[in-house]
Amino acid sequence: MMHYTGRFAPSPTGPLHAGSLVAAMASYLDTRAHKGRWLLRIEDIDEPRTVAGAAENICNTLAILGMDPDGEVIWQSHRKARYEAAFGQLSNHVYPCGCSRKEIADSRTGIASDGALIYSGTCRQGLAEGKTTRAWRLRVPPLNSAEGAITFEDRWLGRVTEALSESTGDFVLKRADGFWAYQLAVVVDDAEQGVTDVVRGADLLGSTARQIHLQKLLHLPTPRYLHVPVVNNAAGEKLSKQTGATPIDLNKPLDALMLAADRLGLLLPAAAGSDLPLFWEAATSAWARRFSKARMIERA
């Protein structure tokens, strides 16, 4: 049986907050419950959004909370040659796109679940006269093809089906600013690190079908997926730096951990909030009861 490998992959756009802690805890607990390896990857491929010192702050916060990775921390910004190589393997499936964001918006094709504009395929047959390449896109299969709908079993949400031709259209692999897109980088990294299980927030559910499609094209294994509910603020918005999320109070680490466990629906004894090792023992046992190996295999 394949040894379990999980990962937490934060973007260093700010310090760890209550919402990102829930995702980190879920991935950590699932790994520990299955006696696997837990990896930490810094997803700083979107360099314009990277905040200086944020990655180090996240690593320090996780250590104080008792979440130490099993092995070297990987930085996406150091791995561009690997993404270039994967892009080369996809040469028969990509094409240059000269559309601006305004032109895509004006096409009124809609907005994908992650907030991106759905692409109508304007440049699929070649760049129009006078257009220059702004980005490189991956062709997605038509709805009426055998690959038109991607279905996977999410260990929290159940069966999910998505047709990329309707939900995203042909999506970007290399951006107009020259940076590699998140979807390509994640697929390459997960495969190289041997990740068997991706546990992350439900805000990334909309990326999963695209990543599975890339895995198939690159002949890479597809991990199991589990998407936990996101934490919202008082206005019902996803908690983030942009919506007023505050950093974890490291003077009260157990308070933060108990709150995150509660948001994951874990029922822990009050004593778990008094001692860090006791907390992780109780939380891991509670998680294992909900997401045991047997249940995971049964639903896969």
N, C-alpha and C positions, 0 to 999 in steps of 0.2 A: 504494500500500500504506500502511496506517495506521502512523504513526510510533509506536514503542514508548514507553510511559510506565509506569514501575513506581513502587512506593512502599514505604516502611517506616513502619509506624504503631504505635509503642509506646504502651502505657498508662503514665503517669508514677506508678507505684505504688512505685518504687524505682529504684536505679541499674541500668545495663546489666550483665547477667551472662552467663555462658558460653552459656546456652540462648538468650537473646534475641539474642546476637551471631551465632549460627548463622543465625537467621532474617534478621537484618539483612544479613549477608554474602550469603546466597543471593539476596535481592532486589536487592542492589547489583550482584553479579556478573552476574545475568541481564540487568539493564539495560545494564551496560557491554558485555556480550557482543553485545547487539543494538544498540549505539550509540544508546541512547535517553536519556530524561530520568528521573532518579531523584528522587522527591519524599519529603519527610519530613512526616509528619502526627502531631501529638500528640493521642492519643485520650483526652482528659480529660473525656469526657461523663459518666463515672461519678464525679462530683465527691466523694462521700464517701470514695472509695478513693484519691483523688489525694494524693500526698505533696508538700509544699511543697519546691520546689527540685529535684525529681526530673527534671522535663522539661529544665531547664537543664543538669543533670548528664549526661543522656543525649546532648544535643546536643554538649556539650563532649567527651564520650568518643568519639562518632562522628568528630568533627573530628580528634582526636588519632590515631585509627586510620586516617585518610585517607579517610573516607566523608563527603564534603560534598554536601549536596542541591543540585539544580539548580533554584533558585527559593526563594520565600518559604516558611517553615515555617507550616503551617496548624494552628490549635488548634480542636478541636471545641467547646469551651466558648464560643467566639465565634460559633458558627454555629447557634444554637438556632432562629432565625427560619426558616432553610432547612428544618430538620426539621419545624417546625410547618406549613410550606407543603406539604411532601410528605405529611404526615399528613392534611391537608385533602383531598388528591387521592385518598386511600384511604377516604374516608368511607363508601362503599358496601360496604366489605370489613372494617370494624372494628366492634367492639362493646364496651360497658363490662363489666367483670368485677368481681364483688364477693367472689370467693373468697380466703380467706387461704391462706398457704403450708401451714399445717397441714391445712386442708380438702382441698387438692389432694393432699397426701401421703397423707391418709387414704383417698383414692379408689383408691389402689394401682394407678395406671396405669403406673408405672415411671419410670425416670430416663433422660433424653436423654443423648447422647454428651458433651455439654458440662457435664453435672452438673445441668442444670435438670430440674424435674419435668415429666413429660408431662401436658398438660392434657386433661381428659376432655370438655370442652365444656359444662360445667354451666350457664354463663350465656349460651350461644349464642342461646337463644330469649328472653332478657330476664332482668333481675335478679329474683331471688326477693323476695317481700315482706319488708321490713325490711333488705334489703341495700343498701349504698351502693357507689359505684364506687371500686375500689381500683386498677385498672389498665385499660388499653385493649388488646384483643387483635385480632389479624388472623386472619380465617377462612382455613383452608387447604383445598384441594380434597379431596374424598373419594377414597378409594383407587380406586374403580371409574370415576372420571372420566378424561377425556383428559389432564388436567393432574395426575392423581393421583400420578404418579411423575416425579421430576426426575432427568434423566441428564446428566452432563457428563464431559468427558474431562480428567482430571488429568494434567499433564505428568510427574509423578513416579510416581503410583500407578496410572494407567490409567483405565479407565472406572469411574465411580461412579454408582450409582443409589440414590435415597432417596425414600421416600414420607412426606411430612411428617405426614400424618394418623396414621401409626403411630410415627414417630420423635420428634415434638415435640408434636403437636396444635396447636391455635391458639396462636400465640406472642405475647408481649407486645411492643407498640411504644412504649407510654408506661407507666412504672412507677408503683407506688403512691406513691413519694416525689416524683413529678412530673418525674423526669428521663427523657429520651428513651433508648430501648433501643439497645444497640450495633448491632443488625442494621439498623435504619433509618438511623442516622447514617452507618454505613460505606457503605451503598448510595448515599446522597445524595452523600457526599463523593467516592467513587470516580468517579461519573458526572461531577460538576462539574469534577474535576481531570483528566478525560480519561484515567483509568487504563485501560490496555489489558491489563495482566498483573498478577495478584495472586500474589505469591510469599510464602508465610508458613509457619508451623509446622503440622504435622499435627494439633495440638491444636485448631485452628480449622476442621478439615475438616467438622465437624458443623454449622458455621454456613453453609456454602456453599449448600446447597439452599435454605435460608430466604432467603438474599440473592438468589439467582437468581429465586426466586418474587417477591420484592419488585421486582426489576428489571423483570420482565415486567408486573407490575401498573402500574408507574410509566412504562412504555414507555421504559426506559433500556437502554443496551447492556450486554451481559454480557461481562466480561473473560475472558481465559484464566486458568486456575488451576494452580498448582504448590504442593503441600504437602510440605515437607521433614520428615524424621523429627525428633521432639523429642529433647532431651538429657535423660537421666534421671540421678538421683543414685544413690548406692550401694544404696539400698533399692528401686530400680526406679521411684521416683516422678518425675514430670516436674519438672525443675529449675526452681525459682521462689523468690521471696523467702520464701514460706511453708514451703518444704522445705529451707531453709538455703543457698540460692545466695549466693555472695559476689560483690561487684562485680569488674569487670575490673581487673586490676592495670595501671594506666597507666604504671607504671615499666618494664613489660615488654610493650609493645603487640604486638610481633612474635610473642612466645610465644603470646599469646591468639589472634592471627590464624591462626597455623599450626595450633593445636589446633582451631579452628573449621573450617578448611579440611579437616583430617583427618576430622572428624565428618561433613562433607559428602561424603566419599569422594573428595576431590581429591588426586591424587598430584602433589606439588610437589617440585622439587629442593631440596636442603638450603640452597642459596644464597638461596632466596626468603625464608628466615627471618632474613636479615642486613640487609635493606634494604627500606623501606616501598614505594617505587615498584616495585622488583623483585618484591616479593610480589604487588602488585596486577596487574602485568603477567602473571606466571606463573599466578596464580589465575584471572584472566579468560580466559586461553587454555585452561586446563584445563576451566573451566566450559563454554566455547564448544564444546569437543570433545564434551561430553556432551549439551548442550542447544542445538544449533545452530538457526538460523532455519529451515533446511530441515526439520529434524526436527519443529520446533514446528508448522510449517504442515502437514506431512504428517499429524500426529496430531490436528490441530484439527478 
